Amino acid sequence: MGDIETARGVLAGLPAFAGKDLAKASLTRLGGLTNLVFRVALDGEAWCLRLPGEGTADYIDRKVEQVNARAAAAAGVSPEVVHFGADGVMLTRFLDGATTMSPELFKSTPGAVERAGRAFRKLHDNAGAFDFRFELFSMIDDYLGHLSKLGADLPEGYHDVVAEAETVRAALAAHPLPLSPCHCDPLCENFLDTGETMWIVDWEYSGMNDPMWDLGDLSVEGGFDDAMDRRLIEAYFDGSASPVDLGRMVIYKAMCDLLWTLWGLIQHANANPVEDFWAYSITRFTRCKALMATPGFGDHVETVRRG
C-alpha cells in the first residue's frame, strides 16, 4: 500500500471524516524529515494530516506535543488542531495561501525575518505554560544514551566539545531567567508566511525554554547573516536588544548545532532514507566548533556570565 492510500485509510478512522466519501478526497504529499505529511482537500475544505514516522516514539512524547500544539493554536500562532490521537496522528486546518518558508525565502521575502521575530514574541508571551521543560544538557545526555544503545558512532571529538560547553552551561546558570513556551525546533520549513502573518507549525520538540533559543536556532537553520540576526532580534524586542540577550542568542546558535548533531545521528542509526543524516550531523558539528572557536563567542559567553 502506498503512502497516499495509507493516509486515506487513517482518515477513514478520524471523527472529522465520519460519513464523508473519502474516495473524493484529494491527498498531496508534503515535505517532512521524519513524518508523513499530507494536504487533504474535500468538499471545499482543506486539512493537514501528519502521520508519525517510524521510530519517533522513542524520542518524542506525543502527549506533550498535543498539549503544546493546542496551546500554540490558542495563542494564534499555529493552525487549529482538529484531531490528535494517542498514536501521534494529527489533523490541523490547512493554511491555504501561506508559503512554506526556506532559507532562500527568508533571505528574499521582504519582511519575513521581522514577521518571524514577531511570531516568536507572540508565542513566548501568549501561549501559556507548555508541558515539558527543554533542558539542553539533559537532552544531550539522553541522546548520547540512546545512541549508545543503538551502537552508533559519534563524530571524532564530540565529547571534547561537550566538555568545552561546560563554560556555556555555567554562564547560562549564573543568572537564571524566566522560561517561556518555545518551539525549540524552528526549521525554516516550520514557518508558513501569508505576507502579513507568519505562522509556526510542528511542536514535536517544544517546551519551556529560554526564548533566545528559538531566535538562535532559526538563525542557524536559515543561514542568517549578522544583518538578518539584528533584524530578527530587533523585531522580537521591537527595538534594540541588550548585550545579554544578544549573547544568549549567539550562544544558542552553537548549542543547537551541538544538540541537533546527535538528533541527526539517531536518524542515521535508524536508517532514515530522507537524506544523508551522517553528512547532516557532520555539517552541524563542524559549524558548532567553528562558532565556538571565534574570539567573539567567548566574549558573548562572558557577557552572559556577568549578566
C-alpha positions as CSV (number, residue, x, y, z in Angstrom):
1,M,0.0,0.0,0.0
2,G,1.4,3.4,-1.0
3,D,1.7,6.4,1.3
4,I,-1.4,8.1,-0.1
5,E,-3.6,5.1,0.4
6,T,-2.2,4.6,3.9
7,A,-3.2,8.2,4.7
8,R,-6.6,7.7,3.2
9,G,-7.1,4.7,5.4
10,V,-6.1,6.7,8.5
11,L,-8.6,9.4,7.6
12,A,-11.4,6.9,7.5
13,G,-10.9,6.4,11.2
14,L,-11.0,10.0,12.2
15,P,-14.2,11.6,13.6
16,A,-13.8,14.6,11.4
17,F,-14.4,12.5,8.3
18,A,-17.2,10.3,9.6
19,G,-19.8,9.9,6.8
20,K,-17.6,11.6,4.2
21,D,-16.8,10.0,0.9
22,L,-13.1,9.7,1.1
23,A,-12.8,8.4,-2.4
24,K,-13.4,12.0,-3.4
25,A,-10.6,13.4,-1.1
26,S,-7.6,14.8,-2.8
27,L,-4.3,14.0,-1.0
28,T,-1.0,15.6,-1.7
29,R,2.3,14.5,0.0
30,L,4.1,17.4,1.6
31,G,7.6,17.7,3.0
32,G,8.9,16.2,6.3
33,L,12.2,14.8,7.5
34,T,10.8,12.1,9.8
35,N,7.0,12.1,9.4
36,L,4.5,11.6,6.6
37,V,2.6,14.9,6.0
38,F,-0.3,15.4,3.5
39,R,-2.6,18.1,2.4
40,V,-6.2,16.8,2.4
41,A,-8.9,18.5,0.4
42,L,-12.5,17.5,0.4
43,D,-15.9,19.3,0.0
44,G,-14.2,22.7,-0.2
45,E,-12.2,22.3,3.0
46,A,-8.5,21.6,3.5
47,W,-6.6,20.0,6.3
48,C,-3.0,19.0,7.1
49,L,-2.6,15.3,8.1
50,R,0.6,14.2,10.0
51,L,1.4,10.5,10.4
52,P,4.2,10.0,12.9
53,G,7.4,8.5,11.4
54,E,8.7,5.1,12.4
55,G,10.9,5.1,15.5
56,T,9.9,8.7,16.5
57,A,8.0,7.4,19.6
58,D,11.5,6.5,21.0
59,Y,12.3,10.2,21.5
60,I,9.1,12.3,21.1
61,D,6.4,12.5,23.7
62,R,3.2,12.8,21.7
63,K,1.1,13.7,24.8
64,V,3.4,16.7,25.4
65,E,3.2,17.7,21.7
66,Q,-0.6,17.6,21.8
67,V,-0.8,20.0,24.8
68,N,1.7,22.4,23.3
69,A,0.2,22.3,19.8
70,R,-3.2,23.2,21.2
71,A,-1.7,26.0,23.3
72,A,0.1,27.5,20.4
73,A,-3.1,27.4,18.3
74,A,-5.0,29.1,21.1
75,A,-2.3,31.8,21.2
76,G,-2.9,32.5,17.5
77,V,0.5,31.4,16.2
78,S,-0.4,27.9,14.9
79,P,-3.3,26.4,13.0
80,E,-6.3,24.9,14.8
81,V,-5.8,21.3,15.9
82,V,-8.8,19.2,14.7
83,H,-7.6,15.8,15.9
84,F,-4.7,14.5,17.9
85,G,-4.6,10.8,18.6
86,A,-2.7,8.8,21.2
87,D,-0.8,7.3,18.3
88,G,0.5,10.7,17.2
89,V,-1.8,11.1,14.2
90,M,-2.5,14.8,14.0
91,L,-5.0,16.7,11.8
92,T,-4.9,20.5,11.6
93,R,-6.6,23.1,9.5
94,F,-4.6,23.8,6.3
95,L,-3.5,27.4,5.8
96,D,-4.3,28.0,2.1
97,G,-2.4,30.9,0.6
98,A,0.5,30.5,3.0
99,T,4.0,29.9,1.7
100,T,6.2,27.3,3.3
101,M,9.4,29.1,4.1
102,S,13.0,28.1,3.3
103,P,16.4,29.6,3.9
104,E,16.2,31.2,0.4
105,L,12.8,32.6,1.0
106,F,13.8,34.1,4.4
107,K,16.6,35.9,2.5
108,S,14.5,37.1,-0.4
109,T,11.0,37.8,1.0
110,P,10.6,41.4,2.3
111,G,9.6,41.5,6.0
112,A,9.8,37.7,6.5
113,V,12.5,37.8,9.1
114,E,10.7,40.5,11.0
115,R,7.4,38.6,10.9
116,A,9.2,35.5,12.3
117,G,10.6,37.6,15.2
118,R,7.1,39.0,16.0
119,A,5.6,35.5,15.8
120,F,8.1,34.3,18.3
121,R,7.3,37.1,20.7
122,K,3.6,36.4,20.3
123,L,4.2,32.7,21.1
124,H,6.5,33.4,24.1
125,D,4.2,36.0,25.6
126,N,0.8,34.4,25.0
127,A,0.9,30.6,24.7
128,G,0.8,29.9,28.5
129,A,2.9,27.2,30.1
130,F,3.9,24.3,27.9
131,D,4.3,20.8,29.1
132,F,7.9,19.7,29.3
133,R,11.0,21.7,30.1
134,F,13.5,21.8,27.3
135,E,16.8,21.1,29.1
136,L,19.7,21.4,26.6
137,F,22.3,19.4,28.5
138,S,20.0,16.8,29.8
139,M,18.8,16.2,26.2
140,I,22.4,15.9,25.1
141,D,22.9,13.2,27.7
142,D,19.6,11.4,26.8
143,Y,20.5,11.4,23.1
144,L,24.0,10.1,23.8
145,G,22.5,7.3,25.9
146,H,20.1,6.5,23.0
147,L,22.9,6.4,20.5
148,S,24.9,4.2,22.8
149,K,22.0,1.7,22.9
150,L,21.9,1.8,19.1
151,G,25.7,1.2,18.9
152,A,26.1,4.3,16.8
153,D,29.3,6.2,16.1
154,L,29.9,9.8,17.1
155,P,32.0,12.4,15.2
156,E,35.6,12.5,16.4
157,G,36.0,15.0,19.2
158,Y,32.3,15.3,20.1
159,H,32.8,14.6,23.8
160,D,35.6,17.2,23.8
161,V,33.3,19.9,22.6
162,V,30.6,18.9,25.1
163,A,33.3,19.3,27.8
164,E,34.2,22.8,26.4
165,A,30.5,23.7,26.5
166,E,30.6,23.5,30.3
167,T,31.7,27.1,30.3
168,V,28.4,27.9,28.4
169,R,26.4,25.9,30.9
170,A,28.0,27.8,33.8
171,A,27.4,31.2,32.1
172,L,23.7,30.4,31.5
173,A,23.3,29.1,35.0
174,A,24.9,32.2,36.6
175,H,21.7,34.3,36.1
176,P,18.7,32.1,35.5
177,L,15.9,33.8,33.6
178,P,12.2,33.0,33.4
179,L,11.4,30.4,30.8
180,S,8.8,30.8,28.1
181,P,6.8,28.5,25.9
182,C,9.2,27.9,23.0
183,H,9.1,26.0,19.7
184,C,12.7,24.7,20.2
185,D,13.0,23.3,16.6
186,P,12.4,26.3,14.3
187,L,13.4,24.8,10.9
188,C,12.6,27.3,8.2
189,E,10.0,24.9,6.8
190,N,8.1,25.1,10.1
191,F,7.2,28.7,9.2
192,L,4.2,29.5,6.9
193,D,4.0,33.0,5.6
194,T,1.0,34.8,4.3
195,G,2.8,38.0,3.6
196,E,1.0,39.6,6.6
197,T,1.3,36.9,9.3
198,M,4.0,34.3,10.0
199,W,2.5,31.0,11.3
200,I,4.5,28.3,13.1
201,V,3.9,24.6,12.9
202,D,5.3,21.3,14.2
203,W,5.5,21.2,18.0
204,E,7.3,17.8,18.5
205,Y,10.3,19.3,20.4
206,S,8.5,22.2,22.1
207,G,8.7,23.1,25.7
208,M,9.5,25.7,28.3
209,N,12.9,27.2,27.4
210,D,15.0,30.4,27.1
211,P,13.2,32.3,24.4
212,M,16.6,33.3,22.8
213,W,17.0,29.6,21.9
214,D,14.2,30.0,19.3
215,L,15.9,33.0,17.7
216,G,19.4,31.5,17.7
217,D,18.1,28.2,16.3
218,L,16.2,29.9,13.5
219,S,19.3,31.9,12.6
220,V,21.2,28.7,12.2
221,E,18.5,26.9,10.2
222,G,18.1,29.9,7.9
223,G,21.8,30.7,7.5
224,F,21.2,34.2,8.6
225,D,24.0,36.7,8.4
226,D,24.7,39.4,11.1
227,A,22.3,41.9,9.5
228,M,19.4,39.3,9.5
229,D,20.2,38.4,13.1
230,R,19.8,42.1,14.0
231,R,16.6,42.4,12.1
232,L,15.2,39.2,13.8
233,I,16.1,40.2,17.4
234,E,15.1,43.9,17.0
235,A,11.7,42.8,15.6
236,Y,11.4,40.5,18.6
237,F,12.1,43.2,21.1
238,D,10.5,46.0,19.0
239,G,13.8,47.8,19.4
240,S,17.4,47.3,20.4
241,A,18.4,44.1,22.2
242,S,20.6,44.1,25.3
243,P,24.1,42.6,25.1
244,V,23.0,39.8,27.3
245,D,20.0,38.9,25.1
246,L,22.2,39.1,22.0
247,G,24.8,37.0,23.8
248,R,22.3,34.3,24.7
249,M,21.1,34.2,21.1
250,V,24.6,33.7,19.8
251,I,25.4,31.0,22.4
252,Y,22.3,29.1,21.4
253,K,23.4,29.2,17.7
254,A,26.3,26.9,18.7
255,M,24.4,24.8,21.2
256,C,21.5,24.0,18.9
257,D,24.1,22.6,16.4
258,L,25.7,20.6,19.2
259,L,22.3,19.1,20.1
260,W,20.9,18.5,16.6
261,T,24.2,16.8,15.6
262,L,23.0,14.0,17.9
263,W,19.5,14.0,16.5
264,G,20.9,13.6,13.0
265,L,23.0,10.6,14.2
266,I,19.9,9.0,15.6
267,Q,18.2,9.3,12.2
268,H,21.3,7.9,10.6
269,A,21.3,4.9,13.0
270,N,17.6,4.3,12.3
271,A,18.4,4.3,8.5
272,N,16.1,7.2,7.8
273,P,16.2,7.4,4.0
274,V,15.1,11.0,3.7
275,E,18.6,12.4,3.4
276,D,22.2,11.7,4.3
277,F,22.0,12.2,8.0
278,W,25.6,11.4,8.7
279,A,26.6,14.3,6.5
280,Y,23.9,16.4,8.1
281,S,25.4,15.7,11.5
282,I,29.0,16.4,10.5
283,T,28.0,19.7,8.9
284,R,26.3,20.8,12.2
285,F,29.1,19.7,14.4
286,T,31.7,21.4,12.2
287,R,29.7,24.6,12.3
288,C,29.3,24.4,16.1
289,K,33.1,24.0,16.6
290,A,33.8,26.9,14.2
291,L,31.5,29.3,16.0
292,M,32.8,28.3,19.5
293,A,36.4,28.9,18.2
294,T,35.8,32.5,17.3
295,P,37.0,35.2,19.8
296,G,33.6,36.8,19.8
297,F,31.9,33.7,21.1
298,G,34.0,33.8,24.3
299,D,33.1,37.5,24.7
300,H,29.3,36.6,24.4
301,V,29.7,33.8,27.0
302,E,31.4,36.3,29.4
303,T,28.7,38.9,28.9
304,V,26.1,36.3,29.7
305,R,28.0,35.1,32.7
306,R,28.3,38.6,34.1
307,G,24.6,39.2,33.5
